[in-house]
Amino acid sequence: MALDEYDRYLRFGFAANDEQIKRYTDSLNFERDEVFGIYNRRLELIAMAHLAFTADDNLSACAEFGVSVLKTARGRGYGARLFDRAATHARNEGVSRMFIHALSENAAMLKIARNAGAIVVRDGSESEAHLHLPPATIDTRLNELVAEQVAQTDYRIKAQVKQFWDLMAGMQMDRRDAHNAEPSNSK
Ligand SMILES: CC(C)(COP(=O)(O)OP(=O)(O)OC[C@H]1O[C@@H](n2cnc3c(N)ncnc32)[C@H](O)[C@@H]1OP(=O)(O)O)[C@@H](O)C(=O)NCCC(=O)NCCS
């Protein structure tokens, strides 16, 4: 919802309105698919990727990747990191081909895909990138386990620090209110 009209056009291939985005999020299948996110220190979600495994049993070794990063957080490598994270997960799930639909004008997305070794096929205003994924190894499995643990720990630390600062801010407000309520301080 935080994406502006042009970014919605880049992300979904059309300028999706709020209702269409809501339908998309309602349709996310948390059992089958995987959603990755990056939170900042204020626990605001600044980047989000969706790895959708194909629902077709005959194409079980395919997954589609979609991502968006808040404008203010772009150019810091988050999009590429989510792509790498999703590719590792896809490999570990036995996926051999990851694909990305992007508009041909979407230079950043196509750069991420090309950097990862994807083959990009342009068809007019639209492009499709295919990334061949080798089978999982002990390394990819361990990498994912470690990445998951680090992410959980990072989130817990951020949540505790935020809770602490929220508490401090609340106490400061209570103290100010009490100070203002004292008869000698009221105007
Ligand atoms: C596409 C998007 C996710 C990229 O996120 P990001 O975090 O800014 O990307 P990164 O910082 O990881 O940059 C990835 C690469 O693209 C390059 N890049 C970034 N912005 C670029 C731009 N406007 N033009 C050309 N290259 C660009 C970076 O230099 C980097 O390449 P490098 O590692 O070789 O230097 C982000 O722009 C976005 O959310 N766009 C709107 C939604 C969208 O288009 N989603 C993709 C459709 S599935």
The ligand as a Tripos MOL2 file, in Angstrom:
@<TRIPOS>MOLECULE
LIG
   48    50     1     0     0
SMALL
NO_CHARGES

@<TRIPOS>ATOM
      1 C1         13.2530   -3.2040   -7.9660 C.3       1 LIG1
      2 C2         13.5210   -2.8680   -6.4940 C.3       1 LIG1
      3 C3         12.9490   -3.9850   -5.6410 C.3       1 LIG1
      4 C4         15.0560   -2.7860   -6.2920 C.3       1 LIG1
      5 O1         15.3070   -2.6830   -4.9080 O.3       1 LIG1
      6 P1         16.6550   -2.0300   -4.3340 P.3       1 LIG1
      7 O2         16.7870   -2.4690   -2.9120 O.co2     1 LIG1
      8 O3         16.6750   -0.5810   -4.5900 O.co2     1 LIG1
      9 O4         17.7740   -2.7400   -5.2480 O.3       1 LIG1
     10 P2         19.2960   -2.9530   -4.8700 P.3       1 LIG1
     11 O5         19.7790   -1.8360   -4.0200 O.co2     1 LIG1
     12 O6         19.4500   -4.3490   -4.3470 O.co2     1 LIG1
     13 O7         19.9990   -2.8320   -6.2940 O.3       1 LIG1
     14 C5         20.0980   -3.9460   -7.1250 C.3       1 LIG1
     15 C6         20.8980   -3.5950   -8.3750 C.3       1 LIG1
     16 O8         20.1350   -2.7310   -9.2270 O.3       1 LIG1
     17 C7         20.8670   -1.5510   -9.4750 C.3       1 LIG1
     18 N1         19.9040   -0.4540   -9.5070 N.ar      1 LIG1
     19 C8         19.1750    0.0260   -8.4740 C.ar      1 LIG1
     20 N2         18.3620    0.9970   -8.9050 N.ar      1 LIG1
     21 C9         18.5870    1.1130  -10.2460 C.ar      1 LIG1
     22 C10        18.0300    1.9410  -11.2680 C.ar      1 LIG1
     23 N3         17.0780    2.8340  -10.9890 N.pl3     1 LIG1
     24 N4         18.5100    1.7860  -12.5230 N.ar      1 LIG1
     25 C11        19.4550    0.8660  -12.8150 C.ar      1 LIG1
     26 N5         20.0080    0.0440  -11.8890 N.ar      1 LIG1
     27 C12        19.5700    0.1770  -10.6330 C.ar      1 LIG1
     28 C13        21.8260   -1.4240   -8.3260 C.3       1 LIG1
     29 O9         22.9590   -0.6400   -8.6880 O.3       1 LIG1
     30 C14        22.1920   -2.8640   -8.0840 C.3       1 LIG1
     31 O10        23.1110   -3.3350   -9.0140 O.3       1 LIG1
     32 P3         24.6470   -3.5690   -8.5940 P.3       1 LIG1
     33 O11        24.6070   -4.4780   -7.3910 O.co2     1 LIG1
     34 O12        25.2460   -4.2010   -9.7970 O.co2     1 LIG1
     35 O13        25.2030   -2.2220   -8.2660 O.co2     1 LIG1
     36 C15        12.9060   -1.4890   -6.1030 C.3       1 LIG1
     37 O14        13.3520   -0.5230   -7.0040 O.3       1 LIG1
     38 C16        11.3780   -1.4810   -6.0390 C.2       1 LIG1
     39 O15        10.7850   -1.8120   -5.0110 O.2       1 LIG1
     40 N6         10.7130   -1.0810   -7.1680 N.am      1 LIG1
     41 C17         9.2490   -1.0280   -7.2140 C.3       1 LIG1
     42 C18         8.6300   -2.4120   -7.2360 C.3       1 LIG1
     43 C19         9.2660   -3.2780   -8.3070 C.2       1 LIG1
     44 O16         9.6400   -2.8340   -9.3750 O.2       1 LIG1
     45 N7          9.3830   -4.5840   -8.0100 N.am      1 LIG1
     46 C20         9.9790   -5.5320   -8.9190 C.3       1 LIG1
     47 C21         8.9430   -6.1950   -9.7690 C.3       1 LIG1
     48 S1          8.8320   -7.8900   -9.3330 S.3       1 LIG1
@<TRIPOS>BOND
     1     1     2 1
     2     2     3 1
     3     2     4 1
     4     2    36 1
     5     4     5 1
     6     5     6 1
     7     6     7 2
     8     6     8 1
     9     6     9 1
    10     9    10 1
    11    10    11 2
    12    10    12 1
    13    10    13 1
    14    13    14 1
    15    14    15 1
    16    15    16 1
    17    15    30 1
    18    16    17 1
    19    17    18 1
    20    17    28 1
    21    18    19 ar
    22    18    27 ar
    23    19    20 ar
    24    20    21 ar
    25    21    22 ar
    26    21    27 ar
    27    22    23 1
    28    22    24 ar
    29    24    25 ar
    30    25    26 ar
    31    26    27 ar
    32    28    29 1
    33    28    30 1
    34    30    31 1
    35    31    32 1
    36    32    33 2
    37    32    34 1
    38    32    35 1
    39    36    37 1
    40    36    38 1
    41    38    39 2
    42    38    40 1
    43    40    41 1
    44    41    42 1
    45    42    43 1
    46    43    44 2
    47    43    45 1
    48    45    46 1
    49    46    47 1
    50    47    48 1
@<TRIPOS>SUBSTRUCTURE
     1 LIG1         1 GROUP 0 **** ****
